[in-house]
Amino acid sequence: MIRTEFAKKNYFSLRLSFMQSIIKNYSSIILLLIGISIGSLIGVFLPGFVPYIKPLGDIFLNLLFVAVIPLLFFAISSAVANIEGDNRLGRILTTMVFVFVITIVIASVLTILGLWAFPVTAISDGRGLDETILTDPNDSWGNKIVRFVTVPEFVNLLSRQNILAFVIFSFLVGTSVRKSGEIAQPFLRFLIAGNEVMKNMLGLVMKLGPIGLGAYFAHQVHDLGPELFGFYAKPLAFYYIFGIIFFFILFSLYAFIAKGRKGVPLFWNNNITPSLTALSTCSSLATLPSNLLAAKRIGIPNSVANVVIPLGNTLYKNGSAISSILKIYVAFAILDWDFFEPSTLLMAVGITLLVSMVAGGIPNGGFIGEMLMISVYSIPNEAIPAIMIIGALVDPLATILNATGDTVASMLVTRFSGEKFSSD
């Protein structure tokens, strides 16, 4: 009898301890899920209330965007400045490029195989964006590239519309600190301190996540819900089914390759908050701070995470790669062209590599990649609206794939560059 009572007390004690551990470790995620669930219900059942709560989401998103610019600067420049030896930095960057290119090609080829095995057709209803925004005959691709990687004035670097130019500038600052030797040590300490301060500021902003993301999710459900059916049902169904399968299977495989069996649960346990942030905001840039926090919990070294994740935010896009192939396929179907002709497929993979590099985490960044596609294939006007509409409707899942892929890519870079996980 005494043993039975002791066993019961021990059982309840262990159960209470387990519940307390769950609440401690997952309280922020639970609160996010509650906020998003409430927002979804409001978007479905109280659509008239959405305009009143959407400003809360806008405030949260604006705070993230304001915080992410200095966070990027301090994270990248301090990480690069702290890497000892040019060989080590070169090894990380070389491995990063290798991982980005190989995995984007894998995403492209798997999408092509998926479309070959499960062909879909699309019918354009003629609706779409005003074609006047699609092209400027006086603007060359050279000018677009110059604007994408540089700015004419320093103040323009602080705009998230020029995020790649800002990332390049931060990288150059870190490299310059490394080359300046002992005299730059006070500046290096400033960068390290600034990085710590901005991470703590980010933690404060993320406490507003349940409210902000809940409000934004209500807006997304209210706006996108009705559009997910109709003329674009089949290609959208393919994208969401294929994308979800890719998300769970390929990312799990990459995490396993990077860190063995421990890598899979480690990645997914820390990928919940970035995924929810990406889903509700539809912005890779807004997801970047939570990706950096997830990378720290996974044990990815700062020398890798603070370089690969910010650069990947602009240059590495699994979701954009999949949608690029799908949009080319849909355009060819509308025009009754042969998509599976070998030269077309090779060109599609090449375009996808470029699209993944220009469809950054900025609003409407995908338009540049779409214009490249239209230009290369000489796609006539009747197919353009379908391309633009599909690009908009796949954005929620595409953003999840784009944003959270940066974290699993940094795990792969850690594995293949010879760096060590802090948990090893």
N, C-alpha and C positions, 0 to 999 in steps of 0.2 A: 504493500500500500504506500509506504514511504517512498519507495523507488518510483512508483507510478506518479505520485505527486511531484517528485523531483524532476521526472522526465517531462511532465506537463509544463512545469515552470521553465525548465530549460528550453523546451520547444517554443513557448510563447516569447521567451527572452530572445532566442535566435531570430524568431519571426519579426519581433519589434526592431531588433538591430538591423535586420535586412531591409525593412521598410524605411528606417531612418537613413540607411545608406543610399537607398534608391532616391529618396526625397532630396538628400544632400547633393548627390551627383547629377541628378536629372531634373532638379527643380526648375531651372531656366528653360529646359526643353518642354517640360510639362506646362509651364505658364505660356510658352509660345503656342503650343498646340491648343490650349484653351482659348487664347486670344484669336487664333486663326479660325477655330471652329465657330466661335461666336460671330466673327466677321463673315464667314461663309453663310451662316444662317441668315444674317442680316441681308447679305447680297441677294439671297434667294427669296426670302419671305417678306422683307421690308425694304424693297428697292428705293422707295421714296426717302428713306432715312440715310441712304448712302452719301448723297452730297453733303450732309451735315457732318459725317464722321471722316470723310476723305481728307479734309485738312489735317487731321491728326496724323494720317499716314504721310502726307506731304512734309509735315514738320519733321517727322522721324527720318524720312529719306534725305531731307536737306541737311539735317545734322550729320548723317552718315557721310554725305558727299563733302561737307565742310571738313569733317575730321579726316577723311581718307587722303586728301592732298598732302597735308604735312606728315601723316603717317607713312605714306609712300616714300616721301623724301628721306625721312629719318631711317626707315627700315632698309631701303635699298642702299643708301650711301653708307650707313654704319656697317651693314653686312659686307659690302664690297671692301670697305676700308679695313675691316678686321680680318679678312682672308689673308693668311700668311703665304706669300710667294705667288709669283705670276703663274707658275705651273698649276697650282691648285685652283686658282680662279679660272684659268683656261680650261682645266679639266671639267669643272662644274658647268661652264657655259657650253662646251663641246657636247657633253653628255645631255644637257638640256635640249639642244638643237636636235640631237639624234632621237631622243624620246619624243619630242614634239612631232617631228616629221614621220617617224615610223607609226606612231599611234594614230595620227590623222589619216595616213594612208590606209591603215587597218579599218578605221571607221568608214572611209569612203568605199573601200572594196566590199566590206560587209553590207553596206547599204545597196550597192549595185547588185550583189547576189540576192539580197532580200527582195528587191524590185523585180529581178528576173524570176525568182521563185513565186512571188505573190504580186503579179502585175496589178496596178491600179490605174484607173482612168479618172480624168477630171474634166469638168465642164465649166467654162468661164461664163458668168452671167453678164459680162461686160462692165461690171462695176469695178472700181479700183481707184487708185490714187490718181490725181490729176497728172497727166503725163508731162506737164510743163516742169515738174520738179525732178523728173528722172534724168535729164541730160542737159548739158550746156555745151553747145557746139564750139564755143570759144575757149573752153577749159580743157587743156590737154591732160593726159595721164601723168606726164612729168610734173605739172603744177600740183596735181592732187597728191602725188607722193611727197613733194617738197613740203606741202602744208601738213601732211600727216606726220612727218618725222621732225619738223622744225617749226619755229615761230619767229616772226621778225622782231618782237619785243619781249623783254623778260617778263613783263606783267602778264602776257598771254599764256605763259607756262602754267599759271595758277588756275586756269580754267580746265574743267574736266573734259571739255571738248578737244583738248590737245594733250590727252593723257599719255600717248606714246612719246611725244616730244619731252614731256615732263619726266617720264621714266628714264629716257636716254640721258637727260640732264643730270638726274640723281645718280645714275650709274657713273657718269663722268666725274661728278664731285667725289664719289667714293674712291674712284681710281686715282684722282689727283691727290687725295689725302694720303693714300698708300705710297705714292711716289714722292711726297713732300718730307717724309722721314720724321725725325724727332721734333722738328719745329711745329709740326701739325698736330702733335699729341693733344694740346688743349682743345683744338677744334674737333678731334676725334671723340674726346670725352663729352663735348657738347652734343655730338651726333648720338652717342650712346644714351646720354641722359634724355635727349629729346625723344628718342625711340621709346624709352620706358614711360615717359610722361604721356605720349600719344596713345600708347597701349592702355594705360589706365583711363585716359579720357574715353577711349573706345568702350571700355567696360561700363562706364557710366551711361554712355549713349545707349548701349545694348540693353540696359535695364528698362528702357522704354519700348523694347521690342514687342512684347505681347500686345500693347495698345497700338503701336504704329503699324506692325505687320497685320494685325487683325483688321484695322481700318483699310489698309491697302488691299488685303485679300477680299474684303467686301466689294471694293471697287472692281477688282479683277473678275470676280464671279459675276457681278452685275453686268459688266461690259462684254466679256468674252463668251459667257455661257451661251447666249442665243446664236452666236456666230459659228459655233463649232459644229453646226448641222447644216445640211443643204447641199449646195453645189460642190463643196470641198470635203464632203464627208469621207470619201474613200482615201484620198491622199493624206488627210489629217489622221484618219484611223491608222493608216500604215505608220505614219511618223510617231504617233504616241505609243502604239504597241511596240514597234521596233525600238524606239528610243528608251522605253522603260526596260525592255529586255537588255538592251545594250548597257544601260545605266547599272543594273544590278550584276549582270554576268561579267561584262568586260572590266568594270571597275573592281569587282571582287578578284578577278584574275590578275589584274595589275597589282592590287594590294598584296596578293599571295606571292607573286613574283618578287615584289619588293621586300617583303618581311616574313614570308612563310605563312604558316597557319595563323600565327598571332596577328599578322597584318590585316586579315579580313575583318575580324570583329573590332580591331583597333581603329580601322578606317571608318567603318559604318557607325560605331558608337559616337564618333566625333564629327560625323558628316551630317547629322540631323539638322543642327542649327543652320549651317551654310545652305543646305537644301531648301529649308523652309524660307530662309531669307531670299534666296534666288527665285523661288516660286512666287512669292508675294510681291516682290519689287520688280521682277523682270529686268534686273540690272546686274551684270557681272561685277561692275565697279562697286555697287552697294554691298555685294557679297564678299568682297576682298578682305575686309577686316575680320569677319568671322572665319574665313579660310585661314588667315594667319594664326588666329587663336587655336583653330583645330589642329593646324600643323604643329604648334607647340605642344599640345596635349598628346599628339601621336608620337612625338619624340624626334621629329624632323629637325636637324640642326639649323640654327639661324642662318648659317652661311649658305644653305641651300634654299630654305623657305623664303627668306627675305629677298632672294634674287629670282627664283623660279616662279613663285606665285604672282608677284607684281608683273613680271614680264609675260607670264602665261595669261594674265588677265586680258592682255591685248593681243597676244600672238598665238594663243592656243585655244581652239574652239572645236570640241567634239560635236556639240549640238549644231553649230553652223556648218560643219562639214557634212553632217547627215542631211540637213535641210538644203544645202547647196546641191547635192546630188538629186534630191527629190524635186527641187524646183526646175532643174534642167530636164529631168524626166517628164514632169508635167508639161513644161513648155513644148517639148518634142511631141508629146501625145496630142496636145491641142493642134499643133501644126501638122500632125501625121508624118513626122520625121522618124527615122530609125535611130533610137537612142543607143541600141546595143551594138552599133557598128564600132569596131575596135578603135579606130582613131578618135571617135567621139568619146569613148570611155576613157582613153588615155588623157584626152584634153580635159574631161570632166574632173579627173583626179588632180590634174595640175591646177585647174581653176580653184578646186576645193582647198588645196594647200594655200593658195593666195588669199582666198576668201577668209580662211581661218585666221589669217594674219591681219586683215583689215577690218573685220567685223568686231571691233573692240567693244569694251563695256560702256560705250557711250550711246545716248539715244540716237536711233536711226543710223548707227554705224554700219549696219548690214547693207544699206543702200549702195555703198561703194562697191562691195562685192557683187551685188546684183547687177550693177552697171557694167562691171567687168564681164560677167556672164553674157549679158545682152550684146555687148560689143564684140566679143570673141566669136559668138555663134551667129551674129547678125540676126537676132531674133526680132521678128516684126512686131508692130504695135499691138496686134490682137492678143498676143500671149503675155504681154507685160502686166496687165492687171492681176492675172492669176498668180504670177510670180510674187508680186508685192503682197497680195492678200494672204497667201500661204506663209510668207515670211513673217507676217504679223501674227497669224493665228498659232503658229508653232512656238512663238517666243517664250511662253512660260517654261515648257520642258527644255527648249534649246538653252535657255539661260542656266537651268540646273546642270545640264551636261557641260556647258561651257565653264561655268564657275567652279563647280566641285571637281571637275577634271584637273584643275590646277593643283589641287592638294594631292591627288593620287599620282600625278605626274612628278611632283616633288619627292614623293616616296620612291618612285622609280629612279629619279636622278640620284637620290641618296644611295640607293643600292648599287648603281652602275658606276658612280663616280668614285667609289671607295670611301665616302664619308660614313660616319657611324650614327645610328639612331641613339638618342640619349637614353632610351630604355634598354639598350643592349647591354 
